[in-house]
């Protein structure tokens, strides 16, 4: 089993996050790589979850295929299309890379929420609002919202995202671009939430990133799409308003961490093998539940 910490590739790195990395291929394309790193409570663990990056990449591929009417950055996931400089890494990269169109990224995160949790629940408890928009009284944590809400955010210098109003997003991006990306975000959320619901999964909320094509006009969906790292997925049978439901993927890890006396600051505790194995199993179950496809089948396709 191949498993990846950081990818040291003979390409210039143009972006790196806690768990994914982007390298330059040429003027018009990038190599997007999902590693097997995992974070909990914003801390990256020292151990890897084997195949996690492949699971997330396979989910992104699945959703992009279902949303083929929305322009997206994916060019290829075929090993044959890897630049010759990284052909030696083909086995490690298989299933976890996307060759993507190079865009000018919009400096706003497109968050859509269908349920009242996380920072949305925190704001509602304080003010009765989400992103400044008034909501009905008496909602409980994790309640379904009357309608999905668009709650844009900007990357703050502190590392944590700052919620902004739709009007502010319009001032930053221009009204037309903001409205196009917002409408794509609603369309994607509604499609995915309905699709997931039929499979016993709740899509509580999700975050999209968009860029603008070289034509300076076309708004294009980028990044990973509707993965457990960009979304909250809950098993529908474990959803109970009034409490924060377990997330499909990380709950196994969080449950184990919560039994320790770890202060949620680095350094993280060492993950035992059974926690690594159980977490990997949950990611693969999430892939199979959402796509209706065996993860092994996905990997056979991506290795050939
Ligand atoms: C791009 N990020 C976010 C940060 C990551 C990703 N298609 C694109 N064109 C130009 N830039 C980006 C993309 C995409 N996707 C996305 N940063 C640049 C990001 C850290 C690690 F993998």
Boltz pocket constraint, residues with backbone or C-beta under 6 A from the ligand:
constraints:
  - pocket:
      binder: B
      contacts: [[A, 14], [A, 15], [A, 16], [A, 17], [A, 20], [A, 21], [A, 22], [A, 30], [A, 32], [A, 33], [A, 73], [A, 100], [A, 101], [A, 102], [A, 103], [A, 104], [A, 105], [A, 211], [A, 222], [A, 223], [A, 224]]
      max_distance: 6.0
